[in-house]
Amino acid sequence: MSENAVEISEVQSQQLLDGIVEVCDELGLEPTQILDGLSRSLLSAANAFGTKELTVSIEGVGEVKMTLSN
């Protein structure tokens, strides 16, 4: 994450995930559709907040890097 960013807690992360899962179930989305929607949401949120680059790592799981185009 950026130097000024504060990571959310494990509890907050789980609550957010639970909400996402609930909405995806209601919409009847398939796994690839969920990943597409999450990716588009990440890019849209980053754009709205003026974040040009973001890296999120979860130890033992992996890393996601996002860079917005000009």
Protein Blocks (a to p, Z undefined) as FASTA:
>chain_A
ZZkbccddfklmmmmmmmmmmmmmmnopafklmmmmmmmmmmmmmmmnopabdcdddehi
accdddddZZ
